[in-house]
Amino acid sequence: MKEITLEELAAFMKEQGFVYPGSEIYGGLANSFDFGPLGVELKNNVKKAWWEKFVKQSRYNVGLDSSILMNKEVWVATGHITSFNDPLIDCKKCKSRYRADKLIEDFTNGEITGDGMSNDDLVKYLYDHKVVCPNCGALDYTDIRKFNLMFKTHQGVLEDNKNEVYLRPETAQGIFVNFKNIQRTTRKKVPFGVGQVGKSFRNEITPGNFIFRVREFEQMELEFFCKPGTEIEWFQYWRKYCFDFLLSLGVKEDKLRYRDHDPEELAFYSNATTDIEFKFPWGFGELWGIASRTDYDLKAHQTHSGEALDYLDPTDNSKYIPYVVEPSVGVERVLLTVMFSAYDEEELTKADGSKDVRTVLHLHPVLAPYKVAILPLIKKNHADKALELFDLYSKYFTCVYDETANIGKRYRRQDAIGTPYAICVDDETLANNTVTVRNRDTMEQVTMSVDEVIPYIQEKLVF
Ligand code: ATP
């Protein structure tokens, strides 16, 4: 298994059309990225897989698509306006800017995260442990300033205070403010959950590590509402469910770990929190945050909006504000994790005994940008039939057609972008209506009739 570096992966993903630097012809916009023809397919497939398991196939959950722009009072109620801050610190000598908690996290290889530490604790830790500036080696920092991460803009024609709105920094609040609407219209009984996938924006102080930390990203969030007293059981349930979901996508188990938060690290409203972390080339990083958030969010909205958000439980006629378990994950981080797990450079022995290397992405078929490549063996003889099959098969699954270069090269190209099946259209197809289907991972080929291909591939896409 080849361990690819972050720089190599970023170059590979650009070269193949997964991810391009944003606004590139204008010199770029720092830490913004565009998803190319393969990237958009992969990203959509990650979101689709999450939706399958967290919404469509769940007995408990339903979905939502709420607005990015919300009433400013939402963010007053949640405390985001006053406290969605990062601890900003500068090196006095070289003027490099850091997040104080991330300096400590990097210094301790992720063992200490700085979560839950006060600004005074953070500064004391930096000096006590001689956490020097990674750029110039000095130990001379400014005081910590609080930096609010929300992007602010104005709605309507007047740019005054009254028209201020924020780009949401998480999708969760759209779910909380719709709790009553959803419960009433679906007649769901607690326990039930609401899932949402959508863009979030954070003006990160130190974005970086390619698409790991960006300012515009997508989240897949579930807010699971349960009866007070049952939340830890549900927390354990979702904690395992998320981990198993990652394994089912082919994420390498030996690179995943749970990091349970110590009591002193917990946010004041949480009675249990775990991060699922992945071992990236720079060390373990948070992939998925799973938090038992008690009734903090609904209570805050009830108090601030004046609308009752309690629930009458028909099982025992008790009235309560449901407790919430929230598994929250970024699409880009899952995508990165999946790519690190799938990428390989395999050494092959050719028929004449010589060695060769092929690049292959062992993506799960449900994630693969293209499910099937349709390749005419000889363009002038087989292209018409191959295009006819492209038109047919692309009604059932995403296909790509390629008629350039020799067939061996075309197979390799498809291996490198993770296409799990490649169909060769040749004289047999014209004579007998059969094709050969090559498996990306085993490189074995099986012959089947043109019609058999559809159920054969569809079966592999059940998830
Ligand atoms: P971090 O400590 O890495 O800043 P966080 O604890 O602030 O993350 P949450 O607020 O719990 O993150 O967000 C839930 C998930 O959203 C994260 O686990 C991550 O997968 C994703 N996420 C958060 N911020 C970003 C970002 N700037 N870029 C990409 N994904 C992000």
Boltz pocket constraint, residues with backbone or C-beta under 6 A from the ligand:
constraints:
  - pocket:
      binder: B
      contacts: [[A, 202], [A, 204], [A, 211], [A, 212], [A, 213], [A, 214], [A, 215], [A, 217], [A, 218], [A, 219], [A, 286], [A, 287], [A, 288], [A, 289], [A, 328], [A, 329], [A, 330], [A, 331], [A, 332], [A, 333]]
      max_distance: 6.0
